[in-house]
Amino acid sequence: MAAALRRLSGCVAFSMLSGVASLFAAVALIGGCRHLPPPTPLDQLNAEQTHGHAVFQARCGQCHRDREEGSLHGPSLLGVYKLQYLPSGAPANDERVTSTVLHGHGLMPAQPNIDPQDLDDLVAYLHTL
């Protein structure tokens, strides 16, 4: 009987430790979900990325933040390529970003008339966020 109690108390202690470890892991995971490296400073962008920043300001900046968290009319694009998925749930890759810009998504209007070089430079800039 005493041995059974010792085994039971050991299981309870292990279960409590396992629960505490799970709690800490969950807190670290939740707290660290948006902890991303900062964007490349504007003064360190190359010519293509700098032009992409100007395109962002002219075409995207009224609805999206680029260098800070928090949404305007659309989600922040800070770290958009540093995450596995876009806010829409689509993969965070050039093909999906380009498609979203050209064809729109949800409330985001399509930008079918964007100059191809502007689009390339915009994508290059988004990679720096």
C-alpha positions as CSV (number, residue, x, y, z in Angstrom):
1,M,0.0,0.0,0.0
2,A,2.8,2.4,0.9
3,A,4.6,1.7,-2.4
4,A,1.3,2.4,-4.3
5,L,1.0,5.7,-2.5
6,R,4.6,6.7,-3.3
7,R,4.0,5.8,-7.0
8,L,0.7,7.8,-6.9
9,S,2.4,10.8,-5.3
10,G,5.2,10.6,-7.8
11,C,2.6,10.6,-10.7
12,V,0.9,13.6,-9.2
13,A,4.1,15.5,-8.8
14,F,5.2,14.6,-12.4
15,S,1.7,15.6,-13.6
16,M,2.0,19.0,-11.8
17,L,5.5,19.6,-13.2
18,S,4.3,18.6,-16.6
19,G,1.4,21.0,-16.3
20,V,3.6,23.9,-15.2
21,A,6.0,23.2,-18.0
22,S,3.2,23.2,-20.5
23,L,1.9,26.5,-19.1
24,F,5.3,28.1,-19.4
25,A,5.6,26.8,-23.0
26,A,2.2,28.1,-23.9
27,V,3.0,31.5,-22.4
28,A,6.3,31.7,-24.3
29,L,4.7,30.6,-27.5
30,I,1.8,33.1,-27.3
31,G,4.0,35.9,-26.0
32,G,6.6,35.3,-28.7
33,C,4.3,34.9,-31.7
34,R,4.9,38.4,-33.0
35,H,8.4,38.9,-31.7
36,L,10.1,39.5,-35.0
37,P,13.3,41.2,-36.0
38,P,12.9,44.9,-36.7
39,P,12.6,46.0,-40.3
40,T,15.7,47.1,-42.2
41,P,16.3,50.8,-41.5
42,L,15.2,53.0,-44.4
43,D,18.7,54.4,-44.8
44,Q,20.0,50.9,-45.5
45,L,17.6,50.1,-48.3
46,N,19.0,49.7,-51.8
47,A,17.6,51.6,-54.8
48,E,14.9,49.0,-55.7
49,Q,13.7,48.7,-52.0
50,T,13.7,52.5,-51.6
51,H,11.5,52.9,-54.7
52,G,9.3,50.0,-53.3
53,H,8.9,52.1,-50.1
54,A,7.7,55.0,-52.2
55,V,5.3,52.8,-54.0
56,F,4.1,51.4,-50.6
57,Q,3.5,55.0,-49.3
58,A,1.6,56.0,-52.5
59,R,-0.5,52.8,-53.0
60,C,-0.7,50.9,-49.7
61,G,0.1,53.2,-46.8
62,Q,-3.4,54.6,-46.4
63,C,-4.6,51.1,-45.4
64,H,-1.6,49.2,-44.1
65,R,1.2,50.0,-41.7
66,D,4.6,48.9,-42.8
67,R,7.1,49.6,-40.0
68,E,4.9,49.1,-36.9
69,E,2.3,46.7,-35.6
70,G,-1.4,47.5,-35.6
71,S,-3.9,47.7,-38.3
72,L,-5.4,50.7,-40.1
73,H,-8.0,49.5,-42.6
74,G,-6.0,46.4,-43.3
75,P,-3.4,44.5,-41.3
76,S,0.1,45.6,-40.6
77,L,2.6,44.3,-43.1
78,L,5.4,44.4,-40.6
79,G,7.3,41.1,-40.9
80,V,5.0,39.8,-43.7
81,Y,7.7,37.6,-45.1
82,K,9.1,36.6,-41.8
83,L,6.0,34.6,-41.0
84,Q,4.9,31.4,-42.6
85,Y,1.4,32.8,-43.6
86,L,-0.1,36.1,-44.7
87,P,-3.0,37.5,-42.5
88,S,-5.4,35.9,-45.0
89,G,-3.9,32.4,-44.3
90,A,-2.2,32.1,-47.6
91,P,1.5,31.2,-47.7
92,A,3.8,34.2,-47.3
93,N,5.6,34.1,-50.7
94,D,6.1,36.4,-53.7
95,E,3.4,34.6,-55.8
96,R,0.6,35.1,-53.2
97,V,1.6,38.7,-52.3
98,T,1.8,39.6,-56.0
99,S,-1.6,37.9,-56.6
100,T,-3.1,39.8,-53.7
101,V,-1.9,43.1,-54.9
102,L,-3.0,42.5,-58.5
103,H,-6.4,40.9,-57.8
104,G,-7.2,42.1,-54.3
105,H,-8.5,40.0,-51.4
106,G,-11.6,40.5,-49.2
107,L,-11.9,44.3,-48.7
108,M,-8.6,45.0,-50.3
109,P,-9.1,46.5,-53.8
110,A,-7.2,45.0,-56.8
111,Q,-4.4,47.1,-58.2
112,P,-4.3,45.6,-61.8
113,N,-2.8,48.7,-63.3
114,I,0.3,48.8,-61.2
115,D,3.5,49.1,-63.3
116,P,5.4,45.7,-63.2
117,Q,8.6,47.4,-62.0
118,D,6.7,49.2,-59.2
119,L,5.2,45.8,-58.2
120,D,8.7,44.1,-58.2
121,D,10.1,47.0,-56.1
122,L,7.2,46.9,-53.7
123,V,7.7,43.2,-53.2
124,A,11.5,43.8,-52.6
125,Y,10.5,46.5,-50.0
126,L,8.1,44.2,-48.3
127,H,10.9,41.6,-47.8
128,T,12.8,44.2,-45.7
129,L,9.9,44.6,-43.2
